[in-house]
Amino acid sequence: MKKAIIVGATSGIGKGLALKLANNDYDVGITGRRTELLRELKSQKPNSFHTKTFDITDSNSIVENLEALTEELGGLDLIIISSGTGDLNEKLDFEIEKQTIETNVTGFTCIANWAFNYFEKQESGHIVAISSVGGLRGSKIAPAYNATKAFQINYLEGLRQKATKLKTKIFISDIRPGFVDTAMAKGEGQFWVSTVDKASHQIVEAIKKKKKITYVTKRWKLIGVILKRIPRQMYDRM
Ligand SMILES: NC(=O)c1ccc[n+]([C@@H]2O[C@H](COP(=O)([O-])OP(=O)(O)OC[C@H]3O[C@@H](n4cnc5c(N)ncnc54)[C@H](OP(=O)(O)O)[C@@H]3O)[C@@H](O)[C@H]2O)c1
């Protein structure tokens, strides 16, 4: 049986992926801050799920929690970093920006570092992170969110380059959703909003194929191409 950890599995995409992996014969370690939601998820498949409550903004406790969960699982083949936060912040409230950076940059990096080092010793493994189409350009309404997602995209590219140079069987997958119907999808003018079920299905298919970059849903790739091509002068006025 394969072993996976999903960081940020209490709700939304992470929870959807946890259920799909459990149905695909994975033993799954599920994490988040909301213990009650982890318990509720575990009760749906008690033999498949192992829970650990921790806050990824407390980077001193991340490694010990990941190690304890890996020991409980009896190994690790796959880690999915689905934890993330972000809010609309037109008034530039620094507390919102700080929380976003501590979660999406510092916490994310700590998890990714631990996982890469673990997989390097093991000479195999798969790191999957849920970044965002938003990471392709800046945002006037959520500057830290888009900037932290850009960090994740760039960081994952660096890890992929490192894995390739090392000639190990470490795979790095960058999953870039557009809008998915979760608590995270905020703001007006949303379109092509996917259900969690559809998004999770497409992500699991991408994981099976060890895809490097995946837009979710698939047609968001078009938005990605357009976003990257909008000239700066035009983008600044949008
Ligand atoms: N929904 C969208 O439209 C969309 C679009 C693009 C990208 N994404 C990305 O998809 C990922 C999953 O988000 P979602 O849409 O599924 O939203 P969600 O339902 O709010 O899920 C976020 C998950 O992250 C965990 N989390 C947040 N802060 C944490 C912290 N400090 N420590 C530990 N866990 C933390 C939450 O668990 P606890 O609250 O229990 O800690 C929860 O399980 C995020 O990285 C998000 O940026 C979402």
The ligand as a Gaussian input file, in Angstrom:
#p B3LYP/6-31G(d) Opt

LIG

0 1
 N      -10.234000      27.399000      -4.072000
 C       -9.639000      28.043000      -5.060000
 O      -10.302000      28.701000      -5.888000
 C       -8.150000      27.974000      -5.207000
 C       -7.574000      28.501000      -6.371000
 C       -6.209000      28.431000      -6.544000
 C       -5.420000      27.846000      -5.563000
 N       -5.984000      27.346000      -4.422000
 C       -5.095000      26.752000      -3.405000
 O       -5.560000      25.479000      -3.036000
 C       -5.074000      25.181000      -1.733000
 C       -6.215000      24.577000      -0.912000
 O       -7.186000      25.580000      -0.671000
 P       -8.749000      25.291000      -0.705000
 O       -9.308000      26.006000      -1.852000
 O       -8.982000      23.842000      -0.577000
 O       -9.237000      26.102000       0.603000
 P       -9.572000      25.640000       2.068000
 O      -10.774000      24.775000       2.096000
 O       -9.602000      26.899000       2.869000
 O       -8.315000      24.744000       2.520000
 C       -7.143000      25.280000       3.035000
 C       -6.443000      24.204000       3.856000
 O       -5.216000      24.753000       4.332000
 C       -5.106000      24.494000       5.722000
 N       -4.364000      25.571000       6.377000
 C       -4.503000      26.908000       6.204000
 N       -3.675000      27.571000       7.023000
 C       -3.005000      26.624000       7.736000
 C       -2.027000      26.668000       8.766000
 N       -1.550000      27.832000       9.246000
 N       -1.558000      25.501000       9.273000
 C       -2.018000      24.320000       8.820000
 N       -2.925000      24.198000       7.847000
 C       -3.425000      25.345000       7.321000
 C       -6.564000      24.478000       6.209000
 O       -6.644000      23.718000       7.404000
 P       -6.973000      24.346000       8.853000
 O       -7.760000      25.597000       8.649000
 O       -7.725000      23.262000       9.557000
 O       -5.634000      24.592000       9.455000
 C       -7.264000      23.773000       5.068000
 O       -7.185000      22.379000       5.231000
 C       -4.525000      26.485000      -1.159000
 O       -3.116000      26.463000      -1.209000
 C       -5.056000      27.535000      -2.113000
 O       -4.224000      28.670000      -2.180000
 C       -7.332000      27.387000      -4.226000

